[in-house]
Amino acid sequence: MTPLPQLKTRLAEIVDLHHASALIGWDQQTYMPTGGGAARAEQSATLQKISHEMFTAEETGRLLDAAAAEVAAAGAAGLDPDADEARLVSVTRRDYEKARKVPSELVAEIARATGQAIEVWTQARAQSNWAPFSPYLARIIDLERQLADALGYTDRPYDALLDQYEPEMKTAEVQAVFDAIKPDVIALVKAIGAKANPLGDKVLHREYDEQKQWSFGLEVIKRYGFDFDRGRQDRSVHPFTTSFSINDVRLTTRVDRNFLSPALFGTLHECGHGLYEQGFSQTLEHTPLADGASLGMHESQSRLWENLVGRSKPFWKFFFPKLRAAFPEQLADQTLESFYRAANTVSPSFIRVEADEVTYGLHIMLRFEMENDLIEGRLVAADVPEAWNARMQEFLGITPPTTAEGALQDVHWSSGLIGYFPTYQLGNLISLQLWDKINTAIPDLTDQIEHGEFGVLLQWLRVNLHQHGRKFTSPELLQRITGGGLNPAPYLKYLNTKFGEIYGV
Amino acid sequence: MTPLPQLKTRLAEIVDLHHASALIGWDQQTYMPTGGGAARAEQSATLQKISHEMFTAEETGRLLDAAAAEVAAAGAAGLDPDADEARLVSVTRRDYEKARKVPSELVAEIARATGQAIEVWTQARAQSNWAPFSPYLARIIDLERQLADALGYTDRPYDALLDQYEPEMKTAEVQAVFDAIKPDVIALVKAIGAKANPLGDKVLHREYDEQKQWSFGLEVIKRYGFDFDRGRQDRSVHPFTTSFSINDVRLTTRVDRNFLSPALFGTLHECGHGLYEQGFSQTLEHTPLADGASLGMHESQSRLWENLVGRSKPFWKFFFPKLRAAFPEQLADQTLESFYRAANTVSPSFIRVEADEVTYGLHIMLRFEMENDLIEGRLVAADVPEAWNARMQEFLGITPPTTAEGALQDVHWSSGLIGYFPTYQLGNLISLQLWDKINTAIPDLTDQIEHGEFGVLLQWLRVNLHQHGRKFTSPELLQRITGGGLNPAPYLKYLNTKFGEIYGV
């Protein structure tokens, strides 16, 4: 065997370990009995340890060097530099160097610190008391700063942290785009506030049979094109999507008898992630390239199918009669228009995961700014709740009545996930940049959606985005698809147009 | 760390890999979409390869030697030779030596040969045509004979194969017991044949709501003592039990709308396996000792709860009224007595997995004799169907109309599982040897079962058998519990008494 197939064999085993690890994580959140928790944590740690050791071994580096030489020779002989194998070597080289840069003592120290911090945070949130959590966050910020130093950066330490989730995306670029968006969105929220629909989303909070909710969600995502021969959906407390192969993609969702949104929009959201994972080229199967380009790019797909499609008027033109047929009593007093407005209610609120399309971005920008302040030393952990509340007032005009509804609401910081939050908003921005291109490419898309047809849309995404997996970074993909970088204009135009129409502002 | 904890750490990681492997196997048979099959096979192979490499590495041997010295020193200072840690070292030493004896080329060759053979067998069975499968079986027999030579034996080559599933059990001992049983059972089958109940088990083949069957099975196994905080039950095409921890034991069962037995007795059978796995001492968690002593000992537990309890008159005194409450129409014409007889119908039949308590053992003895004939060269693969049919006529007085209902019915031989079949019948024999001891130890057991009380029975099994896991072999456990070796008398007495009463013979 030449070095390239040797490298692929080694990477395939590492992929197998990652997929086994993903499966035991899926089981933990779907079917595992409570008694299995302790053993499961050990199993997970062992699989991660072994795959990390295999990946960061000198042997992997040796094979990468030799395979790079093989690819270079093939390149001189005409191999496309974007060919799967060329990209496999360069992307894996990037992963390898990142993985080797972090001392294993630091990895262990972060694991220990976050293990404790999550427990303390759980208690602190339950008691809505920042004080006990504060020193743990301070410790995590210190470790994350060390992590940034280990990973290396040229401009901002946050670059190194963001790069873990959004490779090659720079803090300065994100900040510039967020800064460009902020005043307009704050203004829109204020304008809507004055005209808010007094009924809000009350209709979504009626009683809906759980099995019928489940079935309706499945009906929609079958039409979206989710392939149930290559995936399935199960229940979990916290919805997520994972996969163990391009041909085995698992969605999970939750169902609330007294609230339609979790099962309905949650299913569409996770399906967006799932369609991305089912869409990687089969030539990437069993390689590290069969994964999303970044968390932001992944989120662009979930937001596209949840919001741009699933909360649109054309979508509900097709699906509202079907939903009313499933729930005739609950929706007897509703029209397409009233239901569409309920599903698009905008209202400043404290909890990020319950935020609407307009206010959501502000929740993220708040966190992004605070993470940078923490990492760059302008803010200390003890002052976080105060800084949080000040920004909530500035961005949304509200102040959380408790810290549990403020700075303690998310698990991310206690888990050491600094640099993760902005990817949610990058997903929103990217989804609109794609949506602009899609509407140009498919002029009758609205008409197709009104008829419940999503095949051409999915095909566009497959060809332009999904098939590539991790062959390209999100900045590279944006360049290929839109000819430029992050651009806030489509996002702002969408919010202003859609919610301007709904709220008459 | 001294060598013993080092050894335990290494073995714990290997256990983690085995459990991850078991989980991906469980998922494959319960929830995996069809598309996941190809990747799953690779994942499974990778986990097995890595755990095999870790286990057979020189480092494991070095730690075993050092840990053995540590245990010997502790023994000199008074450590019980049956203490967990002493047994961990001796049992692992036995596993290690067995694993190191088989050349990896032979393992790979058997994997390749059986991979092909299973495909050919699937086709051959569908067409009921022995010829295409014959050369594949010949190849497997040749490889299994090589495997026996590699593993080593002093008396019979079959000893080495049997030892994989039933450590330290000898072919000669099994054969002596089977030979002692055979004439009596053949005579009993003949005697019953003349008096067979003309209605047979027709009542079990009525239409039973699937969800109610499922619920009834769960109600019984909750009473048996299966702990649903440390386990669960799911559906699969082929029922099985597996576990990923003493505290995470998974049963599976199937449900047939037109046949009560699969979900009912299948659930009780798998629960017997599950109670064994939940009963290992918690001190054995995360070690290779947290497993059944042998397949035969495992099967003794499934048979005990399925047959000795679940097909007994006292059991049905308690549960028949409940079953009739669940299915009032289907069981309107039934009495306790008629239902009990239906559930214990004896009739010679072609398919092993559908056989009753009396005829089942004969199906196994037939396979045991033929496997020995094949391995010792007295029979060649091409002559198997003829030899099979001759024995079916001798043992059960019937001749399969097709090879699919004869020598092609089981997957075991195509999978290279030579030496596996006798463990099923060993399970039956051992279950009765235990049952004798139990009835002496718990004189009012019948009364307890009539009242749906199983706690004292389970406690006896926990204390005398379950807690030990793999600390002792099945011959050692038999010796500890019964004071002797395999003994056919309790089995024969049970069959003659129970079925003598039912059939008046």
Interface residues (C-beta under 8 A of the other chain):
Chain A: A12 E13 D16 L17 H19 A20 S21 L23 I24 D27 Y31 M32 P33 T34 G35 G36 A38 A39 R40 E42 Q43 T46 L47 K49 I50 D227 F228 D229 R230 G231 R232 D234 F244 S245 N247 D248 E285 H286
Chain B: A12 E13 D16 L17 H19 A20 S21 L23 I24 D27 Y31 M32 P33 T34 G35 G36 A38 A39 R40 E42 Q43 T46 L47 K49 I50 D227 F228 D229 R230 G231 R232 D234 F244 S245 N247 D248 E285 H286
